[in-house]
């Protein structure tokens, strides 16, 4: 045997492939694949991919990175066939998309895409996506203490309460999270079932406020609400102390229009038939499905502050809703960081603000101070971390008012049914 034969290295196995119309279009993908896998990957065109995936050599693939741009949308059926062929061999699929419409991306994810990474690729994001899709199945998705143990009942008619900030930093998420928790603990003998939906899909932070992880399950649920049943919905929820149940924002930043009005309608309906209260943390941006949430809401809380940006945005929203003949009357305006009891000048400013906007400011929330921000960073509701804080006390009063109205409405409905 020659020395050359002894030293000849064995060829390294190909564990992944890029599949695209022309991989040279996606030069950053080539760089990231080389940085992550070295030479253990190959490249296929769309035309060759199906034939290769039918060969025994494809059995050793762990994942494929399907890269496409707007030009590929004209023949999306071929891409869908490739995804189906990969899934048939239990090969994970990572979608790399540039300028692809939300509708097409939705369809690709629904038909079997495991991960989506936008192009140009954010630094290190491909490596993180690979780690996620190759995570061993035996790893628990969630810790037992935060796993939702509630079973679907389908017998509720929950009260839907969205919370929408008229400007950034007006306390909408703080109100949504703590209102939901106060409702969950309002009756120790007969606690209501409360669900918190984080529909701020890009920058939602309810998970941070409650120290809950973000999960891929949420994106899977949002990507295919057509086939969503009560079991899938309940499995996507996480529990805080087995009292409050939360649908967090997805792990990655996704387009707000990845989901449409029908998707939101199904999610809200699923939540309200299984919970007594459905609190929704809304994005500050108005999107296509904002109207769907407004119509579903029993009352719509809008937070603002005593400043020009809140006033201008409130006026814009009012004009937009009234121009489209939408139910502006459902909005209840809540002033955060309101002037104190002894600040007479501040009270007159609040009155002038309401009069100039033609609205009624029904709830005044005090400034809770730096303690509120610090408590949010600790990932606990104010009732557990700073129970005596003035802001917490006012949110507890608001929760009691909401609960009293809901209980009275249920009593009236029962009396009417009997009579």
C-alpha positions in Angstrom: 0.0 0.0 0.0 1.4 3.4 -0.9 1.9 6.2 1.6 -0.3 8.4 -0.6 -3.2 6.0 -0.2 -2.7 5.9 3.5 -2.8 9.7 3.9 -5.6 10.3 1.5 -8.5 11.8 3.6 -12.0 10.4 3.2 -14.4 12.8 1.5 -16.5 14.7 4.1 -20.2 14.0 4.0 -22.6 16.6 2.5 -25.0 17.4 5.3 -26.8 20.4 3.7 -27.6 22.0 0.4 -28.6 25.4 -0.8 -31.4 25.3 -3.4 -32.0 28.4 -5.5 -32.5 29.8 -9.0 -28.8 30.9 -8.9 -26.9 30.8 -5.6 -24.5 33.6 -6.9 -27.4 36.0 -6.3 -27.2 35.2 -2.6 -23.5 35.8 -2.0 -24.0 36.3 1.7 -25.7 32.9 2.0 -22.6 31.3 0.4 -20.3 33.1 3.0 -22.5 32.0 5.9 -22.8 28.4 4.7 -19.0 28.2 4.4 -18.5 29.8 7.8 -20.9 27.4 9.4 -20.3 24.1 7.6 -17.0 24.5 5.9 -17.1 22.2 2.8 -19.8 19.9 4.1 -22.5 21.4 1.9 -23.6 21.5 -1.7 -25.6 23.6 -4.1 -28.6 22.7 -6.3 -30.7 24.6 -8.7 -34.5 24.5 -8.5 -34.4 22.3 -11.7 -32.1 19.7 -10.2 -33.4 19.7 -6.6 -36.3 17.4 -7.1 -34.3 14.7 -8.9 -31.6 14.8 -6.3 -34.0 14.6 -3.4 -35.3 11.3 -4.8 -31.8 9.8 -4.8 -30.3 7.7 -1.9 -27.6 10.4 -1.5 -30.2 12.8 -0.2 -30.7 10.6 2.9 -27.7 12.1 4.6 -28.9 15.7 4.3 -29.9 17.3 7.6 -31.3 20.5 6.1 -31.7 22.5 2.9 -31.6 26.3 2.6 -34.1 27.3 0.0 -33.3 30.8 -1.2 -35.7 32.8 -3.4 -36.6 36.3 -4.3 -39.5 38.2 -5.9 -38.8 36.7 -9.4 -39.3 33.1 -8.0 -42.9 33.9 -7.0 -44.0 33.3 -10.5 -43.3 29.6 -10.2 -43.9 29.0 -6.5 -45.4 25.6 -7.2 -41.9 24.2 -8.0 -40.6 25.5 -4.7 -43.5 24.0 -2.9 -42.8 20.6 -4.5 -39.2 20.8 -3.4 -40.2 21.5 0.2 -42.6 18.6 0.1 -39.9 16.3 -1.2 -37.5 17.4 1.5 -40.1 16.9 4.3 -40.9 13.4 2.9 -37.3 12.5 3.8 -37.4 14.3 7.1 -35.0 17.0 5.9 -35.4 20.3 7.7 -36.2 23.4 5.5 -34.8 26.9 6.1 -36.3 29.6 3.9 -34.1 32.5 2.8 -36.3 35.1 1.3 -35.7 38.5 -0.3 -38.6 40.8 -1.3 -41.1 37.8 -1.2 -44.7 38.8 -0.5 -46.2 37.9 2.9 -48.8 35.8 1.2 -46.1 33.6 -0.5 -44.0 33.4 2.6 -47.1 32.4 4.6 -47.8 29.6 2.1 -44.2 28.3 2.1 -44.1 28.2 5.9 -47.5 26.5 6.0 -46.4 23.8 3.5 -43.4 22.8 5.5 -40.8 25.5 5.9 -39.3 25.1 9.4 -37.5 28.5 9.6 -37.5 31.8 7.9 -34.5 34.1 7.6 -34.7 37.4 5.7 -32.1 38.3 3.1 -29.7 40.1 3.3 -28.9 37.7 6.2 -28.5 39.4 9.6 -25.1 38.6 11.1 -25.1 35.1 12.7 -28.8 34.5 12.0 -28.3 31.6 9.6 -26.2 29.7 12.2 -28.9 30.3 14.9 -31.6 29.1 12.5 -29.6 25.9 11.8 -29.2 25.3 15.6 -33.0 25.7 16.0 -34.0 23.3 13.2 -31.5 20.7 14.3 -32.4 20.9 18.0 -32.8 17.3 19.2 -36.5 16.4 19.5 -36.1 15.1 23.0 -35.2 18.5 24.3 -38.3 19.9 26.2 -39.9 22.8 24.4 -40.9 24.5 27.6 -40.2 24.0 31.3 -42.9 22.1 33.2 -43.6 25.0 35.5 -44.6 27.3 32.6 -46.3 24.7 30.4 -50.0 25.4 30.0 -52.0 22.8 31.9 -55.4 24.3 31.1 -57.6 22.2 28.8 -59.8 23.7 26.1 -63.4 24.0 27.1 -65.1 25.9 24.2 -67.9 27.0 26.5 -66.9 30.5 27.3 -67.8 33.9 25.8 -64.8 35.9 26.9 -64.5 39.7 27.2 -62.0 41.0 24.6 -60.0 44.0 25.7 -57.2 45.3 23.4 -54.7 47.8 24.8 -53.1 50.2 22.2 -50.5 52.8 22.9 -51.1 56.1 21.1 -47.3 56.6 21.2 -44.2 54.7 22.2 -43.6 54.5 25.9 -47.2 55.4 27.0 -47.4 52.2 29.1 -49.6 50.0 26.9 -47.7 46.8 27.6 -47.4 47.6 31.3 -51.2 48.1 31.4 -52.0 45.0 29.3 -49.8 42.6 31.4 -50.8 43.9 34.8 -54.5 44.2 33.9 -54.4 40.6 32.8 -52.7 39.5 36.0 -55.1 41.5 38.2 -58.1 39.9 36.5 -56.5 36.5 36.9 -56.2 36.9 40.7 -59.3 39.0 41.3 -61.5 36.2 42.7 -59.6 33.6 44.8 -62.7 31.3 45.1 -63.7 31.4 41.5 -60.7 32.8 39.5 -61.5 33.8 35.9 -59.6 32.2 33.0 -57.5 34.9 31.5 -55.5 34.9 28.3 -53.0 37.5 27.2 -52.3 37.7 23.4 -49.2 39.6 22.3 -50.1 40.8 18.8 -47.1 43.2 18.6 -45.5 40.5 16.4 -42.2 42.4 15.9 -41.3 44.0 19.2 -43.8 42.5 21.6 -42.4 42.3 25.2 -45.0 40.6 27.3 -42.7 37.6 27.5 -40.0 39.9 29.0 -42.5 41.4 31.5 -43.4 37.9 32.7 -40.0 36.1 32.2 -41.4 33.7 29.7 -39.4 32.3 26.7 -40.4 33.0 23.1 -41.0 29.8 21.1 -41.1 28.6 17.5 -44.5 27.1 18.2 -46.1 30.6 18.0 -44.8 31.3 14.5 -46.1 27.8 13.4 -49.5 28.6 14.9 -49.7 32.0 13.2 -48.5 30.6 9.9 -51.3 28.1 9.6 -54.4 29.2 11.5 -56.6 27.4 8.9 -55.7 24.1 10.5 -55.5 25.4 14.1 -57.7 23.6 16.6 -58.2 24.2 20.3 -55.4 21.7 21.2 -52.9 23.5 19.0 -53.9 26.9 20.4 -53.7 25.8 24.0 -50.3 24.1 23.4 -48.9 27.4 22.0 -49.8 29.2 25.3 -47.4 29.5 28.2 -48.5 29.9 31.8 -47.5 32.3 34.4 -48.0 30.6 37.8 -50.8 28.5 36.2 -53.1 31.5 36.5 -52.4 33.7 33.5 -52.0 32.2 30.0 -49.9 34.0 27.4 -49.4 33.8 23.6 -46.1 35.5 23.4 -44.7 37.3 20.3 -42.7 35.0 17.9 -39.0 34.4 18.5 -37.9 36.3 15.4 -39.0 39.6 13.9 -41.6 38.9 11.3 -43.7 41.1 8.9 -46.8 42.4 10.6 -48.8 41.4 7.5 -47.6 37.8 7.6 -51.1 37.2 9.1 -54.3 38.7 7.9 -57.8 39.5 9.3 -59.0 36.0 9.0 -56.0 34.7 11.0 -56.6 37.2 13.7 -60.3 36.5 13.8 -59.7 32.8 14.3 -57.1 33.4 17.1 -59.4 35.8 19.0 -62.4 33.5 18.6 -60.4 30.5 19.9 -59.2 32.6 22.9 -62.6 34.0 23.8 -64.3 30.5 23.6 -61.8 29.1 26.1 -61.2 32.1 28.5 -63.3 34.6 30.4 -61.0 37.5 29.6 -58.8 38.0 26.5 -56.4 40.9 26.9 -54.6 41.9 23.7 -51.3 43.9 23.6 -51.5 45.7 20.2 -48.7 47.1 18.0 -48.7 50.9 17.9 -48.8 50.6 14.1 -52.2 50.3 12.4 -52.3 47.2 10.1 -54.8 45.4 7.9 -56.1 43.4 10.8 -56.5 46.3 13.3 -60.1 46.7 12.2 -60.7 43.0 13.0 -59.5 43.5 16.6 -61.6 46.7 17.0 -64.8 44.9 15.9 -64.1 42.0 18.2 -63.4 44.2 21.2 -65.9 44.8 23.9 -63.9 47.8 25.0 -60.7 49.1 23.5 -58.2 50.8 25.9 -55.9 53.5 24.4 -53.0 54.8 26.5 -51.6 58.3 26.0 -49.6 60.8 27.9 -49.9 64.6 28.4 -47.7 65.5 25.4 -47.9 66.6 21.8 -47.1 63.3 20.2 -49.9 61.5 22.0 -52.3 64.3 21.1 -51.4 64.3 17.4 -51.5 60.5 17.1 -54.9 60.3 18.9 -56.3 62.9 16.5 -55.0 60.9 13.5 -56.5 57.7 14.8 -59.9 59.4 15.5 -60.0 60.9 12.0 -59.1 57.6 10.4 -61.7 55.5 12.3 -64.5 58.0 11.8 -63.7 58.4 8.1 -64.1 54.6 7.7 -67.2 54.6 9.9 -65.5 52.3 12.4 -66.6 52.0 16.1 -64.6 54.8 17.6 -67.0 54.8 20.5 -65.4 51.6 21.8 -62.2 53.4 22.7 -61.6 54.3 26.3 -58.7 56.7 26.8 -56.3 56.2 29.6 -53.8 58.9 30.6 -50.6 57.5 32.0 -48.3 59.4 34.3 -51.2 61.7 35.0 -50.7 64.8 37.2 -51.0 64.3 40.9 -54.0 65.2 43.1 -52.5 68.5 44.1 -51.3 69.6 40.7 -54.1 72.0 39.7 -52.3 73.3 36.7 -51.8 69.7 35.5 -55.5 69.0 35.9 -56.5 71.9 33.7 -54.0 70.7 31.1 -55.7 67.3 31.1 -59.1 69.0 30.7 -57.9 71.1 27.8 -56.3 68.1 26.1 -59.6 66.2 26.2 -61.6 69.1 25.0 -59.2 69.9 22.1 -59.3 66.2 20.9 -63.0 65.8 21.5 -62.5 62.8 23.7 -63.2 61.7 27.2 -60.2 60.7 29.3 -61.8 58.2 31.7 -58.9 56.8 33.6 -55.9 58.6 35.1 -52.9 56.4 36.0 -50.3 57.9 38.3 -46.5 57.9 37.6 -45.3 54.7 39.2 -41.7 55.9 38.9 -38.5 54.0 38.2 -39.8 51.1 40.3 -42.2 50.1 37.5 -39.4 49.8 34.9 -37.2 47.8 37.4 -40.0 45.5 38.2 -40.7 44.8 34.6 -37.0 43.9 34.1 -37.4 41.3 36.9 -40.2 39.6 34.9 -43.0 39.7 37.5 -46.4 41.5 37.6 -46.5 44.6 39.9 -48.8 42.8 42.2 -46.0 40.5 43.1 -43.0 42.8 42.9 -44.3 46.3 44.0 -47.8 45.7 45.3 -48.0 49.0 47.1 -47.0 51.1 44.1 -49.6 53.7 43.2 -49.8 52.6 39.6 -50.4 49.0 40.6 -53.3 50.1 42.9 -55.0 52.0 40.1 -54.6 49.1 37.6 -56.2 46.8 40.3 -59.1 49.3 40.6 -59.5 49.3 36.8 -59.5 45.4 36.8 -62.2 45.4 39.5 -64.3 47.8 37.5 -64.0 45.6 34.4 -64.8 42.5 36.3 -67.8 44.0 38.1 -69.3 45.1 34.7 -68.6 41.6 33.2 -70.2 39.8 36.2 -73.3 42.2 36.0 -73.6 41.5 32.3 -73.6 37.7 32.8 -76.2 38.0 35.6 -78.4 40.1 33.3 -78.1 37.6 30.5 -79.0 34.7 32.8 -82.0 36.6 34.2 -83.2 37.3 30.6 -82.8 33.7 29.6 -84.9 32.6 32.6 -87.5 35.2 32.1 
